Amino acid sequence: MEGLANQLKVSSQHLSQFIQKKYAMSFSDLVNKNRVNYFFEIVQDPAYQNFTIDALAREVGFSSRQHLNKPFKKFHGGNPSDIVDAVTTK
């Protein structure tokens, strides 16, 4: 958040308050929600069909599958493998 605040030439506190007011979540949650949404996008892209869940997690900005699991459950319920299984059985 510090880097973004510097680019926008505002304080981190001001940016944090803005994000909380506009999106009703913390900066960290906003970033993770967007990462999880991107996960949904790339899982459906044939270019990523042979990627493991761990590789997909890294592709969207998480350091591992384990770090993807908690935000995934928070914003969508279930597990990442549920969506991968649903897409691959089409």
Secondary structure, 3 states (H helix, E strand, C coil): CHHHHHHHCCCHHHHHHHHHHHHCCCHHHHHHHHHHHHHHHHHCCHHHCCCCHHHHHHHCCCCCHHHHHHHHHHHHCCCHHHHHHHHHCC
